[in-house]
């Protein structure tokens, strides 16, 4: 047994560190947090200074038991969890659970997993920093309070079946996305006419080259045409040439936020994936700690980078730089994200390689020389009106850091007029230039682009909302909850006008361009919009950007020991609780309803609103007892923007297409997506097929595809075997039995021997599964992981006890009669076997109808309100 037990957060890190420390240390992982707040009553004693009540989750009992045993046998326990607040809190929980004294237990921190860093940490341990622990505890308690208090308010006041939740950071993030969407929807494009003149002149080799010069913009086609008319018969000469040196400087090394942004722009990675890959790079000793808002580099790292830059590119490419943190509280870690060893230009793991190389290039570039440019601007005079055109060019004189790396930018940071400048041919003052043609091209103003994951992180950071460790889980939460969705937007065609002056003649044409295309952008869902509006109306503090940023600042003060965490929570909770109680008592239920117009056939009102299963349009009559007619919105449609015409089209389903082989074919939209109905057969449509666009010809194609897919690929026991691909991957189907096909099989070319092997293995497995089985009744007694269970349809129930309250043995269950099993089921599901006829007799009269509607479908009840 090793003398020392060192506890880290992850098993990957444990293996790496154990190799470094040798036989005197046993390194074990606690697998992250070993305790969390209890679920009951929030897990917080509100009346006793917000004291948290912690519990060891079931899945951590085994880990804790092992660590306790090892701690007792070890001479000394060392805590080496991550160096941020979360890691400090995990170390404190380990002290509490393992019975360690926080004032004497050795706590070590390091920001890279290298031999020098680990050995240095072991020689200079410190005590647990309770200020950092309290800052993490304050965040956890405050976020639990917000979530537990606000979520039930949403359940009561918003009509939906979704498991609604609210959070201090997540709700503000959704607000940002919602406001950007509404800004885009309200935006009206304004057109202007941009003047572009094309000239041709020889370059230094004598070869003719064409370059562009730009003039003023005009707000109307008439004004642009007047300008072109004044240019008829004009001569053009170079009035002035200015050559100015310029330079570009490299970006700072990566922080958590900038790494997430650049990995999104350059590699197309989501924030969650970037952090998963960065975690693996850190744990394998390839990069420094990946949760940091510092841009600092250590002296050792600077020397390492210097050697690499000079060795690879030469002395003239090296320029040392010290970057300053914009965030004054950047102390979660003490360095930027960088490679631990700069001589390692790549890594072997193909999953990690692209992200590692991005980090390596950015780190190298940060200590390299500026790129040197020469910018040329030529002013060209028009003889007939004395107006000037401007031609600009840029020449790269020395590439500097661009040799290693060039930073990308987000859409919103690139202006409409900005473009990549090319080189200009050599020009001289008073030089006459022959005009090829001059155009006035209609261009339209653009709204702010929708957020990507990366640009959302950037905005949250700018507003001071959240910290490096919170960005990825926040975005993941709002996507999972269905408040926002990440998708592409298809372009639409738009006409634009071009006026061309050539050979002293003006021609006008109308052309088309694609506009509005967006890729992997974040859109708010109707649910997200409704929840945002509700929270803004009743909880303006929670939804206020400045308030949320101020709370983050107070967490920093707690971490610095300047503020007591209990009093900080108290200042927040008292007014917040009043808002919660007042909202529950006074706020009306909301459904985000918007009236669209009148149905031309029935004369009834058409509205768009949130319903239990999502956004719908509804045709509603004046009679309250009359059931509304509903239709679900299509992907990309929103309650806020759908038109009356688009809504009416949704009511076209179900739509009859025709008759095939004596049976009617219709198309409809069901709970699991669009489908064709042919006679009694329902056929799901492939993903991406819009049921509104399906005609008879396409329907027959889909039927043919289905027939081919359902054709037997073989037989077993004289019964057909078919194959398909479902939610869990490829499968074969035999005798109403679905059998997954593992990857080791060639699914496209399954042999009869493969089929026999798969089916026989499944039959053998099923024999061990069932104790008794009544397929016609959809009832079975089955062996499960923790003992026998009852299955009734898709429900899993407990096996009942015998009359003397003793448990059935496995052998006894093989002979229990079906009637006895049904009694067990009815004890857990009353009236499980009541016949439909009997149920019909119990149907309530007219007076009870409103009650039935109110419990099952909230719509009629809300209408009365």
C-alpha positions, 0 to 999 in steps of 0.5 A: 500500500502506497504511503500517500493517497492523492485524489483527483477528479478524473480517471484519465488524469489519475493515470497520467499523474500516477506515472509521474509520482511513482510508487510512493503515491496511489492516485485515485479519481473521485469522478467529479462531485461526490455530493450534491444538494438534496432534492427535497425542499430545495436541499437548503435550510432557508431559515438557517442562513441558507445552510445547504443539505448535501447528499451522496448520490447513489451512483457515487456510493461505491466511489466514496466507499473505496476512497474511505477505505484507501484514506484509512490505510494511507499515511497522508491524503492529498487533494489535487482537484482542479484549481478553480472554484468548482475544484476547491469545492470538490476538495472540501466535500472530500474533507467532509465525507472522508473525515479530513481536517481542512486546516491540515489536509494538503491541497495542491494545484497545478495548471498543467499535467507535466512532471515539473508542474506536478513535482513542484506542486507536491513540494509546495502544498497549501491549505483549502481556500474556503473563500473559493468554496463559499463562492462556489457554494453561493452560486450553487445555492442561488441557482438552486433557489432560482430554479426551484422557485421559478420552475413551479411558477412556469408549470402553473402559468404556461400551458404546455406539457414540457418540463419547463425550467428557469435559471439565473443564466440560462433565462438571460441567454434565451432572452438574448436570442429572443430579442435578436430574433424579434429585431430580425423579424421587425427589420425592414431592409433599405436599398441603396445603389453602390457605384462601382467603376471598372478600369483596365491598366498594365501592371509591372509586367505589361499585362493588362489588369482590371481593378475596381474603384468605388463612388458614393451611394445613392438612396434611389435608382433615379438618383443613381441614374442621374449620376451615371448620366453625368458621367457620359462622355467623361474622362478619368484621371488619377488625382491623388495617390497615398501609400501608407504603411500598416500592420496587423497584430496577433490575437492573445492566447486562448481563454475558455471563451475565445477557444470556444469561439474560434473552434466554432468558426474554424472547426465547426465545433459546438461549445460542448464538443470543444470543452470535451476535447479540451478536457481530454487534451488537459487530462492527457498532459497536452495542454494547460488547464482549459477553464480560464479567463486569463491571457497570461503566459508563464516565463517558462512558456515564453522561453519555450515559445521563443525557441520554437518560433526562432527555430522554425521561422527565424529571428525576424519572426519573433516578438515577445508580448505580454497580454493584459487581462480585460477581466480584472477578476481573472484568477480562476487559473493563472495562465492562458490555454496553451500546449504544455510542450511547444515542440509537440506540434500535433498529437496522435489522437485524430479526435483531438488533433484539430483542436490541439493544432489550433491551440498550438498555432494561436500560442505560437502566433501570440509571440510572433512579429506583426504582419507588415502591410502597405495600403494604397489609396488612389483618388480618380477624378471624373471630368464631367462632374468633378466627383471622385472615385476611390480605389484601394489596394493592400500589399503584404510586405512581411507576413509575420504571425500570419505565417502561423495563424490568422484569426477568424471573425463573426458575421456581426464583426464584418461590415457590409462594405468590408471586403478582401482588398486586392492589389492595385496595378502601379498608378501615377498622378494625372494618369488617364484611365480608360473606363470599361464600365460603371455600375450602380448596383442595388444593395440591401441593408442587413439585420444583425445576424442570429447568434452562433454558439460562439457569438453567444458565448462572446456576448455573454462574456461581454455582458459579464454573465457567467464564467468560463465553466458555465458557458457550455452547460448553459447552452446545452441546457437551453437546447435540451429544454427546447427553448432554442434550437440550432438549425440552418436557414435556407436562402430565399430569392430576391430581385435587385437592380443594376444600372450599367454605363458602358460606351456612353449608354445606360442599360437597366437590368433586374437580376436575382440573388440568394439572401438570408441563408444561415448555417448552424444558427440559434433560433428561439422556439415559440416556447422560448419566446413565451417563457421569456416574455413571462419572466420579463413581465414578472421577474425583471431583475432575474432577466436584467443583464446588469443585475445578472452581471452584478451577481457574478461580481458578488460571487467574485467578492465572495471568492476574494473574501470581501463578502459573506455568501449568506448575506449576499443570498439574503439580499437576493432572496427576500425580494425575489420570494415576494415576486414569486408569491405575488406572481403565483397569486395574481398572474394569469395563465399565458399561452402566447396567443396571436389572432391571425384572422378569419377562416374564409370557409367557416367564418371562425377566428384563427389564432396561433398559440402554445398548446400542450404539445407545442405551437399550433394554429386553431380555428375557434368558434363562438360556442364554448362547448365546440371543440376547436380544430388544431394544426401543428406548425411546421419546422421554421414557422413561429407563432409570432410570424406565421401569416393567415395564408400559411395557417390555412395551408396547415389545415389542408391535412389530412389530404386525400391524394387518390386511389391506388390498387383500389385503396385510398392514399392520403397524407397526414401529420401525426405525433411521430411526424408526417405519414402516408395512409394507404388503406389500413397501412400507415407509412412514415415519410423520410426525414425532410419530406414536407407532407404539404408538398407530397403529390400522388406521384411522390406518394407512389414512389414512397410506397415503392420504397417501403415495399422494397424495404419490407421485402424479405431478405431471408427466412427462418423457421419458414417465416420471413425476415426483413431488415431496416434502420431505426432509432437504435441503428440497423435491425432485422425483424422476424416473427414480430421480434426486432433484433439489433445487428452489431457492427461486426456484421455487413448489414447490406449483405447479410447471409443466411448464416448471419440471419440464423445466428442473430435470430438464434442468439435472440431466441436464447436471450428471450428464453432467459428473459421470460418467466411467463409470457402471455403475448395476446394479453401483452402481459409478462413476468420477466427477469430484470437486473434487480429481480423479477418484474411485471410488464403490462404493455410498455409499463414495468410494474412490481410483482405482487406478494402472496396472500401471507405478504411473503414474496414469490420465489422464482420457481413459484412465479413460473406457475402463477395463473394469469388471473392472479397476475391481472390482480397484481396489475389492477392493484397498481393500475386501477381499471386496467382491464375495464372493457371499452363498453363498460367505460362508455356506460360510465361516461358523464352527462353534459354537466360533467363535460366541462370538468372532463375538458378542464382536466384533459385539455386546458383550452376550453377552461382557458377560454372561459377566463 
